[in-house]
């Protein structure tokens, strides 16, 4: 006669999704912090420092899906794109795009479960 076997299936889906969401937020914060530093470095490399106001204004924020880096200094746009009297110094673009591999690596390191 066959022995009865009892099987209980337990789902940990909610815990896994919660951990994923948490690690995603941590990774985005790390990426934002690193990008903020890279953008600040680009300002220095491009010589876009007069008073230091623009450099000191670089900040980041995150939401559930993205990290944003920028400035609330109004003339930052004109420094970035240039004017008829000033060459563009695209500090935001370079600080983000030139370090894309670095940001990808940060995300992978946080999201990898060893």
N, CA, C and O atoms as a GROMACS GRO file, in nm:
protein
  456
    1UNK      N    1   0.083  -0.117   0.000
    1UNK     CA    2   0.000   0.000   0.000
    1UNK      C    3   0.089   0.124   0.000
    1UNK      O    4   0.190   0.129   0.070
    2UNK      N    5   0.051   0.225  -0.078
    2UNK     CA    6   0.127   0.349  -0.091
    2UNK      C    7   0.108   0.437   0.032
    2UNK      O    8  -0.002   0.448   0.087
    3UNK      N    9   0.215   0.496   0.072
    3UNK     CA   10   0.212   0.586   0.185
    3UNK      C   11   0.162   0.723   0.142
    3UNK      O   12   0.200   0.771   0.035
    4UNK      N   13   0.078   0.785   0.222
    4UNK     CA   14   0.030   0.919   0.191
    4UNK      C   15   0.139   1.020   0.223
    4UNK      O   16   0.205   1.011   0.326
    5UNK      N   17   0.156   1.115   0.132
    5UNK     CA   18   0.255   1.220   0.150
    5UNK      C   19   0.181   1.353   0.152
    5UNK      O   20   0.096   1.381   0.068
    6UNK      N   21   0.214   1.432   0.249
    6UNK     CA   22   0.151   1.563   0.261
    6UNK      C   23   0.251   1.668   0.213
    6UNK      O   24   0.368   1.669   0.252
    7UNK      N   25   0.202   1.756   0.126
    7UNK     CA   26   0.287   1.862   0.072
    7UNK      C   27   0.221   1.996   0.101
    7UNK      O   28   0.101   2.015   0.079
    8UNK      N   29   0.302   2.086   0.150
    8UNK     CA   30   0.252   2.221   0.176
    8UNK      C   31   0.336   2.318   0.093
    8UNK      O   32   0.458   2.319   0.103
    9UNK      N   33   0.270   2.398   0.012
    9UNK     CA   34   0.339   2.495  -0.072
    9UNK      C   35   0.327   2.632  -0.005
    9UNK      O   36   0.218   2.679   0.028
   10UNK      N   37   0.442   2.695   0.013
   10UNK     CA   38   0.445   2.827   0.077
   10UNK      C   39   0.505   2.926  -0.022
   10UNK      O   40   0.612   2.901  -0.078
   11UNK      N   41   0.437   3.034  -0.043
   11UNK     CA   42   0.486   3.138  -0.133
   11UNK      C   43   0.556   3.248  -0.054
   11UNK      O   44   0.507   3.294   0.049
   12UNK      N   45   0.670   3.287  -0.105
   12UNK     CA   46   0.745   3.398  -0.045
   12UNK      C   47   0.751   3.515  -0.142
   12UNK      O   48   0.839   3.601  -0.134
   13UNK      N   49   0.655   3.517  -0.233
   13UNK     CA   50   0.651   3.620  -0.336
   13UNK      C   51   0.650   3.760  -0.277
   13UNK      O   52   0.726   3.846  -0.323
   14UNK      N   53   0.569   3.785  -0.177
   14UNK     CA   54   0.560   3.918  -0.118
   14UNK      C   55   0.692   3.962  -0.055
   14UNK      O   56   0.732   4.077  -0.068
   15UNK      N   57   0.759   3.870   0.014
   15UNK     CA   58   0.888   3.903   0.075
   15UNK      C   59   0.993   3.932  -0.032
   15UNK      O   60   1.072   4.025  -0.018
   16UNK      N   61   0.994   3.853  -0.137
   16UNK     CA   62   1.090   3.872  -0.246
   16UNK      C   63   1.066   4.005  -0.315
   16UNK      O   64   1.160   4.080  -0.340
   17UNK      N   65   0.942   4.036  -0.344
   17UNK     CA   66   0.910   4.164  -0.409
   17UNK      C   67   0.944   4.283  -0.318
   17UNK      O   68   0.992   4.386  -0.366
   18UNK      N   69   0.919   4.270  -0.189
   18UNK     CA   70   0.953   4.378  -0.096
   18UNK      C   71   1.104   4.399  -0.090
   18UNK      O   72   1.151   4.513  -0.090
   19UNK      N   73   1.180   4.292  -0.086
   19UNK     CA   74   1.326   4.302  -0.084
   19UNK      C   75   1.378   4.362  -0.214
   19UNK      O   76   1.469   4.444  -0.213
   20UNK      N   77   1.320   4.320  -0.326
   20UNK     CA   78   1.358   4.376  -0.456
   20UNK      C   79   1.333   4.527  -0.458
   20UNK      O   80   1.420   4.604  -0.501
   21UNK      N   81   1.217   4.569  -0.413
   21UNK     CA   82   1.182   4.711  -0.412
   21UNK      C   83   1.279   4.789  -0.322
   21UNK      O   84   1.324   4.898  -0.358
   22UNK      N   85   1.311   4.734  -0.206
   22UNK     CA   86   1.405   4.799  -0.115
   22UNK      C   87   1.544   4.813  -0.178
   22UNK      O   88   1.603   4.921  -0.174
   23UNK      N   89   1.595   4.705  -0.236
   23UNK     CA   90   1.729   4.709  -0.294
   23UNK      C   91   1.733   4.800  -0.416
   23UNK      O   92   1.835   4.862  -0.444
   24UNK      N   93   1.624   4.807  -0.489
   24UNK     CA   94   1.616   4.898  -0.603
   24UNK      C   95   1.627   5.042  -0.554
   24UNK      O   96   1.699   5.123  -0.615
   25UNK      N   97   1.559   5.076  -0.447
   25UNK     CA   98   1.565   5.211  -0.390
   25UNK      C   99   1.706   5.243  -0.341
   25UNK      O  100   1.756   5.353  -0.362
   26UNK      N  101   1.771   5.146  -0.277
   26UNK     CA  102   1.907   5.166  -0.228
   26UNK      C  103   2.003   5.185  -0.345
   26UNK      O  104   2.091   5.271  -0.340
   27UNK      N  105   1.986   5.105  -0.450
   27UNK     CA  106   2.072   5.117  -0.568
   27UNK      C  107   2.053   5.253  -0.636
   27UNK      O  108   2.151   5.316  -0.676
   28UNK      N  109   1.929   5.298  -0.649
   28UNK     CA  110   1.904   5.428  -0.712
   28UNK      C  111   1.964   5.542  -0.630
   28UNK      O  112   2.016   5.638  -0.687
   29UNK      N  113   1.958   5.533  -0.500
   29UNK     CA  114   2.020   5.635  -0.415
   29UNK      C  115   2.171   5.636  -0.434
   29UNK      O  116   2.232   5.743  -0.443
   30UNK      N  117   2.232   5.519  -0.441
   30UNK     CA  118   2.377   5.510  -0.464
   30UNK      C  119   2.415   5.566  -0.601
   30UNK      O  120   2.516   5.635  -0.614
   31UNK      N  121   2.335   5.536  -0.701
   31UNK     CA  122   2.360   5.588  -0.836
   31UNK      C  123   2.345   5.740  -0.837
   31UNK      O  124   2.427   5.810  -0.896
   32UNK      N  125   2.242   5.791  -0.772
   32UNK     CA  126   2.221   5.935  -0.767
   32UNK      C  127   2.337   6.007  -0.698
   32UNK      O  128   2.382   6.111  -0.744
   33UNK      N  129   2.384   5.950  -0.589
   33UNK     CA  130   2.497   6.008  -0.516
   33UNK      C  131   2.622   6.010  -0.603
   33UNK      O  132   2.694   6.109  -0.608
   34UNK      N  133   2.648   5.898  -0.672
   34UNK     CA  134   2.765   5.889  -0.758
   34UNK      C  135   2.752   5.985  -0.876
   34UNK      O  136   2.849   6.052  -0.913
   35UNK      N  137   2.635   5.992  -0.936
   35UNK     CA  138   2.613   6.082  -1.050
   35UNK      C  139   2.629   6.228  -1.007
   35UNK      O  140   2.684   6.308  -1.082
   36UNK      N  141   2.582   6.262  -0.890
   36UNK     CA  142   2.598   6.397  -0.836
   36UNK      C  143   2.747   6.433  -0.830
   36UNK      O  144   2.788   6.542  -0.870
   37UNK      N  145   2.827   6.341  -0.780
   37UNK     CA  146   2.971   6.363  -0.774
   37UNK      C  147   3.034   6.375  -0.912
   37UNK      O  148   3.122   6.458  -0.934
   38UNK      N  149   2.989   6.292  -1.006
   38UNK     CA  150   3.045   6.296  -1.141
   38UNK      C  151   3.008   6.426  -1.212
   38UNK      O  152   3.092   6.482  -1.284
   39UNK      N  153   2.887   6.473  -1.195
   39UNK     CA  154   2.845   6.600  -1.255
   39UNK      C  155   2.927   6.714  -1.194
   39UNK      O  156   2.971   6.804  -1.266
   40UNK      N  157   2.946   6.712  -1.064
   40UNK     CA  158   3.028   6.815  -0.998
   40UNK      C  159   3.171   6.813  -1.050
   40UNK      O  160   3.231   6.918  -1.071
   41UNK      N  161   3.224   6.694  -1.072
   41UNK     CA  162   3.359   6.681  -1.128
   41UNK      C  163   3.365   6.741  -1.268
   41UNK      O  164   3.461   6.810  -1.301
   42UNK      N  165   3.264   6.716  -1.349
   42UNK     CA  166   3.260   6.771  -1.485
   42UNK      C  167   3.258   6.924  -1.484
   42UNK      O  168   3.321   6.987  -1.568
   43UNK      N  169   3.186   6.982  -1.390
   43UNK     CA  170   3.185   7.128  -1.377
   43UNK      C  171   3.327   7.179  -1.354
   43UNK      O  172   3.368   7.278  -1.413
   44UNK      N  173   3.399   7.110  -1.269
   44UNK     CA  174   3.537   7.151  -1.240
   44UNK      C  175   3.628   7.130  -1.359
   44UNK      O  176   3.710   7.216  -1.391
   45UNK      N  177   3.615   7.015  -1.425
   45UNK     CA  178   3.699   6.984  -1.541
   45UNK      C  179   3.675   7.085  -1.653
   45UNK      O  180   3.770   7.126  -1.721
   46UNK      N  181   3.551   7.125  -1.673
   46UNK     CA  182   3.516   7.219  -1.780
   46UNK      C  183   3.545   7.364  -1.743
   46UNK      O  184   3.529   7.454  -1.825
   47UNK      N  185   3.587   7.386  -1.621
   47UNK     CA  186   3.616   7.522  -1.578
   47UNK      C  187   3.493   7.609  -1.568
   47UNK      O  188   3.498   7.730  -1.593
   48UNK      N  189   3.381   7.550  -1.530
   48UNK     CA  190   3.254   7.623  -1.520
   48UNK      C  191   3.234   7.675  -1.378
   48UNK      O  192   3.123   7.672  -1.326
   49UNK      N  193   3.342   7.722  -1.317
   49UNK     CA  194   3.333   7.772  -1.180
   49UNK      C  195   3.372   7.919  -1.180
   49UNK      O  196   3.481   7.956  -1.223
   50UNK      N  197   3.282   8.001  -1.132
   50UNK     CA  198   3.310   8.143  -1.112
   50UNK      C  199   3.299   8.172  -0.962
   50UNK      O  200   3.398   8.204  -0.896
   51UNK      N  201   3.179   8.159  -0.911
   51UNK     CA  202   3.157   8.183  -0.768
   51UNK      C  203   3.149   8.054  -0.688
   51UNK      O  204   3.159   8.056  -0.566
   52UNK      N  205   3.130   7.940  -0.756
   52UNK     CA  206   3.111   7.813  -0.688
   52UNK      C  207   2.965   7.783  -0.660
   52UNK      O  208   2.931   7.677  -0.607
   53UNK      N  209   2.877   7.879  -0.694
   53UNK     CA  210   2.734   7.862  -0.669
   53UNK      C  211   2.677   7.744  -0.748
   53UNK      O  212   2.603   7.663  -0.692
   54UNK      N  213   2.711   7.733  -0.875
   54UNK     CA  214   2.661   7.622  -0.958
   54UNK      C  215   2.712   7.490  -0.904
   54UNK      O  216   2.636   7.394  -0.887
   55UNK      N  217   2.841   7.484  -0.877
   55UNK     CA  218   2.901   7.361  -0.825
   55UNK      C  219   2.833   7.318  -0.695
   55UNK      O  220   2.804   7.200  -0.677
   56UNK      N  221   2.808   7.411  -0.606
   56UNK     CA  222   2.746   7.380  -0.478
   56UNK      C  223   2.598   7.347  -0.487
   56UNK      O  224   2.540   7.295  -0.392
   57UNK      N  225   2.538   7.376  -0.602
   57UNK     CA  226   2.394   7.352  -0.616
   57UNK      C  227   2.359   7.215  -0.673
   57UNK      O  228   2.242   7.178  -0.676
   58UNK      N  229   2.458   7.140  -0.718
   58UNK     CA  230   2.430   7.010  -0.779
   58UNK      C  231   2.374   6.916  -0.672
   58UNK      O  232   2.432   6.901  -0.564
   59UNK      N  233   2.261   6.855  -0.704
   59UNK     CA  234   2.192   6.769  -0.608
   59UNK      C  235   2.124   6.656  -0.685
   59UNK      O  236   2.116   6.659  -0.808
   60UNK      N  237   2.077   6.559  -0.613
   60UNK     CA  238   2.003   6.449  -0.677
   60UNK      C  239   1.879   6.416  -0.595
   60UNK      O  240   1.867   6.450  -0.477
   61UNK      N  241   1.787   6.348  -0.662
   61UNK     CA  242   1.669   6.293  -0.596
   61UNK      C  243   1.632   6.164  -0.668
   61UNK      O  244   1.672   6.142  -0.782
   62UNK      N  245   1.556   6.081  -0.602
   62UNK     CA  246   1.514   5.955  -0.662
   62UNK      C  247   1.363   5.939  -0.646
   62UNK      O  248   1.300   6.000  -0.560
   63UNK      N  249   1.307   5.856  -0.732
   63UNK     CA  250   1.170   5.810  -0.713
   63UNK      C  251   1.174   5.658  -0.724
   63UNK      O  252   1.282   5.600  -0.713
   64UNK      N  253   1.064   5.596  -0.746
   64UNK     CA  254   1.062   5.449  -0.748
   64UNK      C  255   1.140   5.389  -0.864
   64UNK      O  256   1.182   5.273  -0.858
   65UNK      N  257   1.160   5.467  -0.972
   65UNK     CA  258   1.221   5.410  -1.092
   65UNK      C  259   1.345   5.481  -1.143
   65UNK      O  260   1.412   5.429  -1.232
   66UNK      N  261   1.377   5.598  -1.091
   66UNK     CA  262   1.485   5.678  -1.150
   66UNK      C  263   1.562   5.757  -1.045
   66UNK      O  264   1.515   5.781  -0.934
   67UNK      N  265   1.682   5.796  -1.086
   67UNK     CA  266   1.762   5.892  -1.009
   67UNK      C  267   1.777   6.014  -1.098
   67UNK      O  268   1.805   6.001  -1.218
   68UNK      N  269   1.760   6.131  -1.041
   68UNK     CA  270   1.768   6.257  -1.115
   68UNK      C  271   1.880   6.341  -1.056
   68UNK      O  272   1.895   6.348  -0.934
   69UNK      N  273   1.957   6.405  -1.142
   69UNK     CA  274   2.064   6.494  -1.098
   69UNK      C  275   2.045   6.627  -1.168
   69UNK      O  276   2.014   6.631  -1.288
   70UNK      N  277   2.062   6.736  -1.094
   70UNK     CA  278   2.046   6.866  -1.157
   70UNK      C  279   2.082   6.978  -1.063
   70UNK      O  280   2.146   6.958  -0.959
   71UNK      N  281   2.040   7.097  -1.102
   71UNK     CA  282   2.066   7.218  -1.026
   71UNK      C  283   1.941   7.304  -1.024
   71UNK      O  284   1.860   7.298  -1.116
   72UNK      N  285   1.927   7.382  -0.920
   72UNK     CA  286   1.817   7.477  -0.916
   72UNK      C  287   1.866   7.619  -0.946
   72UNK      O  288   1.791   7.716  -0.932
   73UNK      N  289   1.991   7.629  -0.987
   73UNK     CA  290   2.047   7.758  -1.026
   73UNK      C  291   2.002   7.787  -1.168
   73UNK      O  292   2.029   7.710  -1.260
   74UNK      N  293   1.932   7.898  -1.186
   74UNK     CA  294   1.874   7.931  -1.316
   74UNK      C  295   1.972   7.938  -1.431
   74UNK      O  296   1.940   7.895  -1.542
   75UNK      N  297   2.091   7.990  -1.408
   75UNK     CA  298   2.186   8.004  -1.517
   75UNK      C  299   2.257   7.873  -1.552
   75UNK      O  300   2.332   7.867  -1.649
   76UNK      N  301   2.233   7.768  -1.473
   76UNK     CA  302   2.294   7.638  -1.503
   76UNK      C  303   2.259   7.589  -1.642
   76UNK      O  304   2.341   7.528  -1.710
   77UNK      N  305   2.136   7.616  -1.684
   77UNK     CA  306   2.093   7.577  -1.819
   77UNK      C  307   2.182   7.642  -1.923
   77UNK      O  308   2.226   7.577  -2.018
   78UNK      N  309   2.210   7.772  -1.906
   78UNK     CA  310   2.288   7.846  -2.006
   78UNK      C  311   2.434   7.803  -2.004
   78UNK      O  312   2.499   7.802  -2.109
   79UNK      N  313   2.487   7.769  -1.890
   79UNK     CA  314   2.622   7.715  -1.884
   79UNK      C  315   2.626   7.584  -1.961
   79UNK      O  316   2.721   7.557  -2.035
   80UNK      N  317   2.524   7.503  -1.944
   80UNK     CA  318   2.518   7.372  -2.009
   80UNK      C  319   2.504   7.383  -2.161
   80UNK      O  320   2.578   7.316  -2.234
   81UNK      N  321   2.412   7.465  -2.210
   81UNK     CA  322   2.386   7.471  -2.355
   81UNK      C  323   2.460   7.583  -2.426
   81UNK      O  324   2.470   7.583  -2.548
   82UNK      N  325   2.514   7.678  -2.349
   82UNK     CA  326   2.588   7.789  -2.410
   82UNK      C  327   2.495   7.903  -2.451
   82UNK      O  328   2.373   7.891  -2.449
   83UNK      N  329   2.557   8.013  -2.489
   83UNK     CA  330   2.485   8.131  -2.538
   83UNK      C  331   2.560   8.183  -2.659
   83UNK      O  332   2.659   8.124  -2.702
   84UNK      N  333   2.514   8.293  -2.714
   84UNK     CA  334   2.585   8.353  -2.828
   84UNK      C  335   2.722   8.404  -2.786
   84UNK      O  336   2.809   8.426  -2.871
   85UNK      N  337   2.743   8.424  -2.657
   85UNK     CA  338   2.870   8.477  -2.607
   85UNK      C  339   2.951   8.375  -2.527
   85UNK      O  340   3.061   8.405  -2.480
   86UNK      N  341   2.897   8.253  -2.511
   86UNK     CA  342   2.964   8.154  -2.428
   86UNK      C  343   2.945   8.016  -2.489
   86UNK      O  344   2.834   7.976  -2.524
   87UNK      N  345   3.054   7.944  -2.501
   87UNK     CA  346   3.049   7.807  -2.552
   87UNK      C  347   2.973   7.718  -2.453
   87UNK      O  348   2.979   7.741  -2.332
   88UNK      N  349   2.903   7.616  -2.504
   88UNK     CA  350   2.835   7.524  -2.412
   88UNK      C  351   2.936   7.442  -2.332
   88UNK      O  352   3.042   7.405  -2.381
   89UNK      N  353   2.899   7.415  -2.209
   89UNK     CA  354   2.977   7.326  -2.123
   89UNK      C  355   2.879   7.224  -2.064
   89UNK      O  356   2.828   7.241  -1.953
   90UNK      N  357   2.854   7.119  -2.141
   90UNK     CA  358   2.748   7.022  -2.106
   90UNK      C  359   2.784   6.932  -1.987
   90UNK      O  360   2.799   6.811  -2.002
   91UNK      N  361   2.797   6.992  -1.872
   91UNK     CA  362   2.839   6.921  -1.751
   91UNK      C  363   2.741   6.812  -1.710
   91UNK      O  364   2.783   6.706  -1.664
   92UNK      N  365   2.611   6.837  -1.725
   92UNK     CA  366   2.512   6.735  -1.688
   92UNK      C  367   2.520   6.615  -1.782
   92UNK      O  368   2.526   6.500  -1.738
   93UNK      N  369   2.519   6.643  -1.910
   93UNK     CA  370   2.522   6.536  -2.010
   93UNK      C  371   2.646   6.448  -1.992
   93UNK      O  372   2.637   6.326  -1.989
   94UNK      N  373   2.763   6.512  -1.981
   94UNK     CA  374   2.886   6.435  -1.966
   94UNK      C  375   2.890   6.359  -1.834
   94UNK      O  376   2.932   6.244  -1.829
   95UNK      N  377   2.846   6.424  -1.727
   95UNK     CA  378   2.848   6.360  -1.595
   95UNK      C  379   2.756   6.240  -1.585
   95UNK      O  380   2.774   6.154  -1.499
   96UNK      N  381   2.658   6.235  -1.674
   96UNK     CA  382   2.565   6.121  -1.675
   96UNK      C  383   2.609   6.018  -1.779
   96UNK      O  384   2.632   5.902  -1.744
   97UNK      N  385   2.619   6.058  -1.905
   97UNK     CA  386   2.641   5.960  -2.012
   97UNK      C  387   2.779   5.896  -2.009
   97UNK      O  388   2.793   5.778  -2.040
   98UNK      N  389   2.881   5.972  -1.972
   98UNK     CA  390   3.016   5.916  -1.976
   98UNK      C  391   3.042   5.815  -1.864
   98UNK      O  392   3.142   5.743  -1.865
   99UNK      N  393   2.952   5.810  -1.768
   99UNK     CA  394   2.969   5.717  -1.656
   99UNK      C  395   2.857   5.613  -1.651
   99UNK      O  396   2.834   5.552  -1.546
  100UNK      N  397   2.789   5.593  -1.762
  100UNK     CA  398   2.676   5.500  -1.767
  100UNK      C  399   2.716   5.359  -1.723
  100UNK      O  400   2.641   5.293  -1.651
  101UNK      N  401   2.833   5.313  -1.765
  101UNK     CA  402   2.878   5.179  -1.725
  101UNK      C  403   2.896   5.169  -1.574
  101UNK      O  404   2.866   5.066  -1.514
  102UNK      N  405   2.947   5.276  -1.514
  102UNK     CA  406   2.965   5.281  -1.369
  102UNK      C  407   2.829   5.269  -1.298
  102UNK      O  408   2.817   5.197  -1.199
  103UNK      N  409   2.729   5.340  -1.348
  103UNK     CA  410   2.596   5.336  -1.287
  103UNK      C  411   2.533   5.198  -1.304
  103UNK      O  412   2.467   5.148  -1.214
  104UNK      N  413   2.554   5.138  -1.419
  104UNK     CA  414   2.503   5.003  -1.443
  104UNK      C  415   2.567   4.905  -1.346
  104UNK      O  416   2.499   4.817  -1.292
  105UNK      N  417   2.696   4.919  -1.323
  105UNK     CA  418   2.766   4.830  -1.231
  105UNK      C  419   2.715   4.847  -1.088
  105UNK      O  420   2.700   4.748  -1.015
  106UNK      N  421   2.689   4.971  -1.048
  106UNK     CA  422   2.633   4.995  -0.914
  106UNK      C  423   2.500   4.922  -0.901
  106UNK      O  424   2.476   4.854  -0.801
  107UNK      N  425   2.414   4.938  -1.001
  107UNK     CA  426   2.282   4.872  -0.998
  107UNK      C  427   2.297   4.720  -0.990
  107UNK      O  428   2.230   4.655  -0.911
  108UNK      N  429   2.385   4.666  -1.071
  108UNK     CA  430   2.405   4.521  -1.071
  108UNK      C  431   2.456   4.472  -0.936
  108UNK      O  432   2.413   4.367  -0.887
  109UNK      N  433   2.547   4.546  -0.877
  109UNK     CA  434   2.602   4.504  -0.747
  109UNK      C  435   2.496   4.504  -0.638
  109UNK      O  436   2.495   4.416  -0.552
  110UNK      N  437   2.407   4.601  -0.639
  110UNK     CA  438   2.302   4.606  -0.537
  110UNK      C  439   2.192   4.503  -0.563
  110UNK      O  440   2.133   4.450  -0.469
  111UNK      N  441   2.165   4.475  -0.689
  111UNK     CA  442   2.054   4.387  -0.722
  111UNK      C  443   2.094   4.239  -0.725
  111UNK      O  444   2.007   4.152  -0.727
  112UNK      N  445   2.222   4.213  -0.726
  112UNK     CA  446   2.270   4.074  -0.727
  112UNK      C  447   2.258   4.016  -0.587
  112UNK      O  448   2.301   4.077  -0.490
  113UNK      N  449   2.200   3.901  -0.578
  113UNK     CA  450   2.187   3.833  -0.449
  113UNK      C  451   2.289   3.721  -0.446
  113UNK      O  452   2.275   3.622  -0.517
  114UNK      N  453   2.392   3.737  -0.366
  114UNK     CA  454   2.498   3.634  -0.356
  114UNK      C  455   2.466   3.532  -0.251
  114UNK      O  456   2.543   3.438  -0.230
   0.00000   0.00000   0.00000
